[in-house]
Amino acid sequence: MGVDEVLSAPVVIEYPFRRTTGPVIGAFMTGLREGLIVGIRGADGRVIVPPQEYDPVTAEELTEIVEVGNAGEVTSWCWVAEPLDGHPFDRPFAFALIRLDGADTPMVHAVDTAGDVSAMATGMRVQARWRPVRPADVERDTPADDGGRYREGHILDIECFEPTTAVEPEETA
Amino acid sequence: MSDITLPASLQGVDPVKSIRTPASLQYTYSAGLASSRFLHQVAQKRLVGQRCPVCQKVYVPPRGSCPTDGVPTVEEVELGHTGTITSFCVVNVPFMGTLMEIPYTSGLILLDGSDIPIMHLIQEVAVDDVHSGMRVEAVWVPDDEVGPTLESIKYFRPTGEPDADYDTYKDNV
C-alpha cells in the first residue's frame, strides 16, 4: 500500500440513552412486558392507544388506563420494500396504522406477511406476535434463543403484527 | 399529579419506570491525503510532519495546509520519537469506551522538531510525577503489530533526561 493511498475506517458513534417513562407511558410499557396492550380514556370517552398523558383536545390530565385487545384492523399501511438497518425485519414488511379492538385511535407497528405485499390490505385483521417472556433464572439483557430480545417493557416486546390466523365466524343468513 | 387507575391485569405488577433508547450513528471516516500519508509513515515507524512555507511551523499530524496562513504545507519534516510534555491530565473518572485502568495520564507531547503537540498516554511513571517540561519517548508496539494508526505507539515514557528549558515549549502552554 503506497503512502498516498487514502485511508478510511468505520466510525460508530453511540449514545446509550435511558429515559424515564412517567406513570402513563410506564403503564403502557408494563403492559407490553406482561403481554397486553393498554390505552387511556380521553375526556370524551374515547380510548387512546398508546396512552397519552394529556387529552389531545381539552389538554386535561388523563388517568384511566384501559386494556384493549391485542388484535385489530389495519387502517393504513406503507410497504417497506428495501428494509434499512434498524428496521424490525431484513425482508420486506409493512409499517401500518393498526386500530386495536377496543381502541378508538390507531397505533403504528410493523406487519409481517413473510415478504408478500399482496397479503396487505387496508381493513385486514392483524394480531400481535409477542416476544417470549424472560425466564426467572435468565439475567436481563440476555438474548433469547433466536438471538432476539425477551420482553422487557419496550415497544419491540411486540415483535410485529401478523395477519389473524383465527377463522372469522361466518355470517349466517 | 393525578393518580393513575390501572386495569386489574396491571395491578400489583412491578411497574416499568424507564426504557433504553440507544442511538447509533455509523460513519465511514476518510482520513484524507495528508493524514493518510502520515499514518502510512507511522506504519513504517516514522513520524513525519509538514512545514508551513510562510510561518515555518511544523505541524503533526499534518493536515495538508497551514491553519494560520492558509497555504499548502508540502515540505515534509522527519520528527524525533522523543518530545516534551507541555500539558497533561490525570484521568480519575472511568468512562465508556476506555480500556485504561484509572488513574492514568493523558499528555500533550511536543515532538522534537515540531511546533504543535500531539496527545498520547504517559506511562511507566507515577501520575504524581508527571509534569510540564518532562522529557518522554515513544514506546512502540511490537513490529508485527505496527500499522497505520497512532495506536502503533503504545504510550510515551520518561527518558530520564533533565527537564526541557521552558523556552522550548512556552508557545504551547
Boltz contact constraints between the chains, C-beta under 6 A:
constraints:
  - contact:
      token1: [A, 3]
      token2: [B, 37]
      max_distance: 6.0
  - contact:
      token1: [A, 3]
      token2: [B, 40]
      max_distance: 6.0
  - contact:
      token1: [A, 6]
      token2: [B, 36]
      max_distance: 6.0
  - contact:
      token1: [A, 7]
      token2: [B, 31]
      max_distance: 6.0
  - contact:
      token1: [A, 7]
      token2: [B, 36]
      max_distance: 6.0
  - contact:
      token1: [A, 7]
      token2: [B, 39]
      max_distance: 6.0
  - contact:
      token1: [A, 7]
      token2: [B, 148]
      max_distance: 6.0
  - contact:
      token1: [A, 8]
      token2: [B, 28]
      max_distance: 6.0
  - contact:
      token1: [A, 8]
      token2: [B, 30]
      max_distance: 6.0
  - contact:
      token1: [A, 9]
      token2: [B, 29]
      max_distance: 6.0
  - contact:
      token1: [A, 10]
      token2: [B, 28]
      max_distance: 6.0
  - contact:
      token1: [A, 11]
      token2: [B, 27]
      max_distance: 6.0
  - contact:
      token1: [A, 11]
      token2: [B, 29]
      max_distance: 6.0
  - contact:
      token1: [A, 12]
      token2: [B, 26]
      max_distance: 6.0
  - contact:
      token1: [A, 13]
      token2: [B, 25]
      max_distance: 6.0
  - contact:
      token1: [A, 14]
      token2: [B, 24]
      max_distance: 6.0
  - contact:
      token1: [A, 15]
      token2: [B, 23]
      max_distance: 6.0
  - contact:
      token1: [A, 16]
      token2: [B, 22]
      max_distance: 6.0
  - contact:
      token1: [A, 17]
      token2: [B, 21]
      max_distance: 6.0
  - contact:
      token1: [A, 18]
      token2: [B, 18]
      max_distance: 6.0
  - contact:
      token1: [A, 18]
      token2: [B, 20]
      max_distance: 6.0
  - contact:
      token1: [A, 19]
      token2: [B, 21]
      max_distance: 6.0
  - contact:
      token1: [A, 20]
      token2: [B, 18]
      max_distance: 6.0
  - contact:
      token1: [A, 23]
      token2: [B, 4]
      max_distance: 6.0
  - contact:
      token1: [A, 26]
      token2: [B, 15]
      max_distance: 6.0
  - contact:
      token1: [A, 26]
      token2: [B, 16]
      max_distance: 6.0
  - contact:
      token1: [A, 26]
      token2: [B, 17]
      max_distance: 6.0
  - contact:
      token1: [A, 29]
      token2: [B, 16]
      max_distance: 6.0
  - contact:
      token1: [A, 29]
      token2: [B, 19]
      max_distance: 6.0
  - contact:
      token1: [A, 30]
      token2: [B, 10]
      max_distance: 6.0
  - contact:
      token1: [A, 30]
      token2: [B, 13]
      max_distance: 6.0
  - contact:
      token1: [A, 30]
      token2: [B, 15]
      max_distance: 6.0
  - contact:
      token1: [A, 30]
      token2: [B, 16]
      max_distance: 6.0
  - contact:
      token1: [A, 36]
      token2: [B, 9]
      max_distance: 6.0
  - contact:
      token1: [A, 61]
      token2: [B, 2]
      max_distance: 6.0
  - contact:
      token1: [A, 63]
      token2: [B, 2]
      max_distance: 6.0
  - contact:
      token1: [A, 63]
      token2: [B, 4]
      max_distance: 6.0
  - contact:
      token1: [A, 63]
      token2: [B, 5]
      max_distance: 6.0
  - contact:
      token1: [A, 64]
      token2: [B, 5]
      max_distance: 6.0
  - contact:
      token1: [A, 65]
      token2: [B, 6]
      max_distance: 6.0
  - contact:
      token1: [A, 65]
      token2: [B, 7]
      max_distance: 6.0
  - contact:
      token1: [A, 67]
      token2: [B, 7]
      max_distance: 6.0
  - contact:
      token1: [A, 67]
      token2: [B, 9]
      max_distance: 6.0
  - contact:
      token1: [A, 153]
      token2: [B, 16]
      max_distance: 6.0
  - contact:
      token1: [A, 154]
      token2: [B, 19]
      max_distance: 6.0
